[in-house]
Amino acid sequence: MTQTENYIQSRFGDAKNRRRIYTGFFIALIIAGFYLGYYDKFPEQDGHYGLWSIMPPLVAIVLAFWTREVVSALFIGICLGGVISGEVNIVQGFLIPSIGTESFALILLVYLWALGGLIGIWTRTGGAEVFATWASKKMVRGPKSAKFFTWFMGLIFHQGGTISTVLTGATVRPVSDKHKVSHEELAYMVDSTASPAATLIPFNVWPFYVSGLVVGTLPIFSDPMDGVIFFFDAIKYNFYAIFAIFITLLFAWDKLPWVPGKKMRAAIKRAREGGPLDHSNATPMAAAELTQKKIPEDYNPGLIDFFGPIGALLGVAIIPFAVTYFFLGHREDPTLLIAEAFVLAVLVGLGIAMAKGMKLQEAIDGFIDGCKGVTIGAIILALAVTLKSVADAVGTAPYVVSILGDLVMPAFLPGVLMVLCMIIAFSTGTSWGTYAVVFPVAVPLAWAVVPDPFFLTLCFSAVIGGAVFGDQCSPISDTTILSSLSTGCDLMDHVTTQFPLALVAGILAVISYALMVILFV
């Protein structure tokens, strides 16, 4: 072995040395960026900073994959974005404005505290365990039917990405745990039936949001209802969502001829052979407070402890929406009481527990333990939301659009748009943010290339599916984080095990768009 080889082996062969070298590299990058940003200023043009615009999310994602430690990775990405944008005071510039918003308060209150508190209450009442036992006898016979139950619940709870992941994960986890379904499998199925299902069964706010982005871009979109109708017409060409749902169904029934991803195959083997539901080095997003049972000796658990809160949640969330949307005709502003539904579910859970004899202090302790259990999820989600603001400030999405725009071949525009949305959504962790950037450009571009409604429909659907793919696979996406949280899975385990399966659906979708253009346009 030569001296050079010895040096490389001694420096890069040891894991600690590699960590020091890579960490030093990123610190040097931040210092260099600080110097350039403070003294020379980064040149800004067309709403972005050139190659520097992709560095904050890129550094965060690379570090998250390499170190498997998401909190520090996100924070470093935010720091770098602050340097590039000239906002070195990231607390005042990004953290407080991002975390102190109504939208984040809603996420914190509903998806974290209410969800965690409800699960914590179930650790005292035993409601989830009773439901798992009941479902096992009535509907579930083993891992296959447990996974199919998860798939079915994902379609039932199709209101949107974050809502779906929380409702589905909280409902199916007790059943899946009982039948030895690994948390990697469960998190993939919850995530893959969330946003994809929301775009295929769009009785939710998605069509109205997208309609607001495309209205006025072409004469055929003269008012919001034109965009909503077009959204529904384009559903049958949303190939990514179709393939994602279908592959997940095959995965549930163990009918895939081959499961992509060595880590997912290892997770399945580990769980089926009686091993733990998470691998030995995992850091589950759901803490022990959410899984340890502390049922009082004099309390008699029953199905009402589970169906009472869940019934209140679903009743308040779905019935007003269905009545206002389908019967009263309020298509643009249907009543959607998600926050109220979650808070009421917690109150119903507490009320049932006390009505059956549980002490108020015992019930409140369960709620508090549940809130404690989602603390790490709250921290990660806060940093992820902040990084999205940083990406907006440095122009990550506009830069990606600008560098890929010249590479577009007209015949393959739908496929190219889908790949573009995959990259943007993966980098920024948001499908809706990707829509806001891409749709105002993609719609007139598609019409200018081929002024044909069918071609426009293909491009429209490609944008919808591509953004969902990127959002679903990104480690900084709220749906990815909440899927891990609600199923008790390690975040990076979820990301690395679901990516190969989602990628298969993505590749099939791109190929389908290319064939549709070649054969029918």
N, C-alpha and C positions, 0 to 999 in steps of 0.2 A: 504494500500500500504506500503510495507516494505521500510526501509531506502535505500536499494540498488535500489529498483525500483524508489524511489523518485530521487535518484542521476542520474540514467540513463535517466529518463524523463526530468530532469532539464538540463542535458548536451546535450542530443541528440534530445530532443523534439523540441527545438528551432532551426530554420533554421540558424540563425547567429552563434549559438554555434557549430552546425555541420560544418559550413563552416570554422570556426576557427580551430576546431579539425582536420579536414581533411587537411587543408592547413598546419597546424603545422606538421602533420605527414609527408607530402611530403617534407617540408623543412628539417625536421630531417633526412629523407631518403637521401636527397642531401648532408647534412652535414656529415652524416656517410659515404656516398660514397666518399666524398672528402677526409676524413681522411684516409680511406682504400686505395684509389687510390694514394694519395700523399705519404703516408708513407710506406705502405706495398705492394702497386701495386696489381691490380687485376690479378689473374692468368689467362693467356691466353693459350688455347690449341685448336688445330684444327681450328683456325681462329675465335674463339668466346670466350666469357668470362663466359660461363655457364649460370646460371639463370639470371645474371645481363644483359645478352645480350638482353633480351626481355623487360627490365625495361623501357628504354626511350620511345619506341612507346606505351607500355602498360600504363605508367603513363600519357602520353599525351592523349591517347584515353579515359581513365577513367575520367580524369579531364574534358575533352571536354564534355562528356556525363553528368557529374555531375553538372558542373558549367554553362554549355551552353555558355562558353566564350572560344573561340577557340584560340585566339592569345596567352593568357597567358599559356594555356595548352601546346601548341606547344613549346613555349619558355622554359618552365620548362623541357619538355622532352629533348630538345636540351642541356640544362645545365647538366642534369643528364648524358646524353650520353658523354658529354665532360669530366666529372669526371671519368666515367668508362673507357674511352679509354685513359685517361691520357693527353688529350688535353683540359686543363682547359681554355685556351684562345680560347673560341668558336668563337670569331670574326675572328681571323686569321685562326683558324683551320677548321671551318665549314661554317660560314656565308658568308665570302667573296669568298671562293672557290666555294660555291654552287650558290650564287646569281650572281657572276661575270663570269658565263659561257655563251657560245654562245646559248645553249639550253634555258636557262632562259631568256636571252635577247630576244630571238625569242618569247617566251611566253608573255613577258612583252610588246613587241612592237605590236605583232599581236593580241593575244587573249584579252589583256587588253586595251591598248591605242587605237589600231585601232578599236576594237569592241566598246569600250566605246565611242570613238570619233564619230563613225558612228551613234550610237544611240543618242548621243548628238546632232548631226546635224539634225536627224529626229525630235527632239523636236522643232527645229526652222522651219523646212520645213513642218512638219506634214505628211511626207511620210508614216510612219508606221501606223498612224491613218487612212489615206486614204486607205491604203492596207487592214487594218482590216475591214473597211466599205465595200470595194469591195468584199473581200473574204467572208464576212458574207452574202452578197447578192447572190454570185455565187456558193459558195461551202459549207458554214457553216450555219447551221440553229439553233444551240443550243450547249449546253455543250458537248453532245455526238459527234456530227460531228466536233466540235472544237478539241476534244481530238483525234479523228480519223485523223484529218488533221495533228496534232502533230506527231502521230505514223507514218503516211505516209512520212512526211518530214524527220523523223529520219532515215527511210530506204533510202530515196533519198540522204541524206547527210551522207553516210556510210564510208567516207574516214578514219575515226579513231576516238578514244575517244574524245580527246580535240577538234578536228576540228568539229566533229559532234555536240557536245553539244553547241558550240558557234553558228554555223550556224543555227541549228534547233531552239535553244532558241530565238535568235534574230529575226527569221522569224515568229515564231508562237505566241510569247507572246502578241503582240497587238490584235490578233484574240481571243486568249483564255481569255484575260482580259475583252474584250468586252462582252463575253458570260459567265462570272462569273465562270470560272474554277479556283479553288484555286491554289495558287502557289506551294503547296505541291504536288498536282496532276500533275501539269505541269512539275515540276522538276523531279519527278519520271519517267515520260514518256520520257523526253529528255535524262535522264541518262540511262534508260533501253533500249533505241534504239540506243545507241552510240556504245560502244565497242562490245556488243553482235551482233549488225548488222555488224560491221566491220569484225568480225570473220566468219559470215555466208555469207557475200557478199564481199569476200576478194580481190576486185580489188583495192588494196592499198598496202602499204608497209609491212603489217603484215606478209604475207607468206615469204617474203624475209628475214625479221628479224629473224623469227623462224628458217628458213632454215639455216641461218648462225650459229645457236646454236646447231643444230643436225648434221650438216655435219661432217663426220668423226667418229661419235659415233658408227656407225655400218657399215658394208660393203654395205648395201643397200642405205646408204646416202654417196655416194662417191663424189658427186658434189652438188652445191647449187640447181640446178634444180630438183634433186631427192627430196630434202626437200620441195620445192614449190609444186611439184606434189602430194606429200604425204599429204601436208596441205589441198589441194583441195579435195583429196579423203576422208579425215577424216571429212569433213564438216557435212555429214549426221549423224555423231555420236557425234557432239558437242551438247549434250543434254541440257546443261544449257542455251546456247544461244537460242536454239529452244524454250525451255519452257519460257524463259524470254520474247522473242518477242511475243509468242502466248498469254501469260498471260497479257501482256501489251495491246494487241489488244482487248482481252475480257474486260479488265479494261476500255479501251476507249469507248466501246459500252455498258458499264454497264451490261455486260453479266456474270460477275463472280457471282457464287451463293452466295458467301460471301467474302467481302473485308477484308483481314487480316490486323489487326492493328487498335486499337481503335482510335489513333490519326488521321489516314487517314480517317476513317469514319466520325470523327468529322469535319475534314477539308472540306470534301465533303458537309456535312450537312450545315455547316456555309456559304459556298459560294452559295449553291443553294437557301438558304433562304434569300439571299440578303445581307449577312454580308460581312465583309472585306475579301480580298483575302489572307491576312495573319492574324494570330491570334493576339490578342491585345498586347502580350509581345514579338512579333517577332522583330528581327533585320535583315531586308532584306539585302541580299548581294548587291543589286542594290540600290544606294542612290537616293535621290529625284531628283538629277540632271538628272537622266536617265528617269524619268517619268513625270516631270512637263513640260507641253507644253508652249512654249514662241514664238509662231508664230507671226511675224511682221504683223501689220494690213494691210499693202499693199501687202502682199505675198499671192499668190493663190496656195495652195497645190494641187498636182496631183499625179497620179500613177507613173509618171516618177521619182518622188523624191524617191520612194521606189525601183522600178524595175531597175532604172539606176544603182545605186550602187550594188544591189544584182546581177544583170545581169553581171556586170563587175567582181564581185567576183567569181561567179560560172563559167563564161566563161574562166577566166584566170586560175582557179584552176582545172577545169575538162577537158577542151578541149585539152590542151597540154598533159595531162596525158593519155587521151584516144587515142590520135594520136600516141604517142610514144610507148604505151603499146600494143595496138591492131593492129595498122597498120604498124609501123616501127619495131615491134618485140623487143623493148628494155625492156625485162621482168625483168631484174635485176636492171636496173637504169632508170626507166621511169621519165619523167620530171614532177615534182610536185611543182608548184609555189604558195605555200600557202601564204607565207609572202608577195610576190609581189601582190597577188590577194587582200589581205586585205588592203594594202596601196593604191592600185589603186581604190578600192571601196570608200575609204575616199576621195580621190582626185576627183573622179567622183561626189560624193555627194556634195562636195564643189563647183565644177564647174557648176553643174546643178543649184544649189541654186543661184549662182552669175549670171548665164546666165538668170535666171528668175527675176532678179532685186534685189536680197538680197545684202545688203552691205557686203563687205569682213569681216569687224569687227564683224558683227552679226553672220556670219557663223563660224568664228573662235571662237567666244565666245561659240557657241553651241558645237564645238569640244572640247574645254577646259572643259566645264561643264561635258561633257561625260567622259573625262579622270578623272576628280575629282570623278565622281560617282563610279569608280571601284577601288579607292584607297584601301579600306579595303580588297577587293579581292586580290590585288597585295601583300599586307602585309601577308595575310594568305597563299597565294601560295608560297611566298618566304620562310616563315618558314616551310611549308610542304616539299618543295624541300630540305631545309637544314636538316630536320629531316630524310629524306631518306638517305642523306649522313652519318648522325650519325648512322643510322641503319646498313649501310654497314661497318662503322668503328668498331662497337662493335660486328658485326657478328650475327645480329638477325636471318637472314634467315638460315645460316648454323647450328645454334643452334636448331632452330625448326626442321630442317631436321634430325638432329642427334637424338633428343629425340623421334621423331615419327617413325624413320626408323625401330627400332626394333619391333614396334607394327604392322608392315605390314603383313597381311595374304595374301598369294599368290592368292587365289581365288578371293579376293576382292581388288586386287591391284589398278584397275582403280578408284574405289570409294575412296580408301584411298589417292591416289595421288590427287584426286580432293579436298578432305577435307584439305590436307596438303597445297595445293596451295591457298585455301580459307584463311587459317590462315596466311600464309606468306604475301599474297597480302593485306589482311586487316591490318596487323601489319605494313607493309612498305608503303602502299598506291600506289603500282605500279604493274601492271600486267607484263610489259616488264621486270622489274627487277626480278620478280618471275620466269619468263621464263628462264632468264639467270642463275639463281641458280638451278632450278629444272630439266630442260631439259637434261643437260649433265649427270645427275644422273639417271633420270627416264627412258630414252630410253634404255641404256644398262641393267638397272635393269629389265625392263619389258621383254626384250628379253632373259635374263638369266633365269627368272622365267618360262616363257612359250614362246619358240622360234616359235611364230606363228604370221604372219603379221596382222591377224585380232585382236588378243589380243594386239599387239603393237599399232594398230590404236585406240583401245578403250582407252588405257593409254595415248596416244598422245592427243586425244580429251579431256580427263578428265583434263589434265594439262591446256589446252587452256581455257576450261570453268571455272575451279576452280579459276584461276588467275583473270579472268574477273569478277567473282562474288565478290571476295575479294576487288578488285580495285573499283568496282562500289559501294560497301557498306561502304568503309573506309572513315571516316571524314577527313583524311589527304591526300586523293587522289586528283590529279589535275582535273580529270573528275567530281568528286563529287563537288568540289569547283566551277568549271566553270559551271556546271549544275545549281547550286544555283545562281551564278552570272548572268547568261544569262536569267534566268527566274524571278529574283527578289525575290528569296525565302530565308528564314533564313536557314543557313547551317545545324544546328542541327535539325531543323524541317524536312529538306529534308532527313537527315540520318535516323532519327527515324521513319519516315512515309514510306520510301521505303524499309527498311530492312525486315519487315515481308513479303512483296510481293516477294522480291528477294529471301528470304529464302525458300519460297514455291517452286520456280523454282529450287533452289539448291537441296532441298531434293528430288524432283522428278528426278533430274538428277542422284543423287547418287543411288537411287533405280533402275533407268534404267540401269546403268552400272552393278550393282550387278546381275540383271536379265539377262543381255546380257552374262555375264561371266558364270553364272550358266547354262544357256540354250544352249549356242553356243560354248563355249570354252572347 
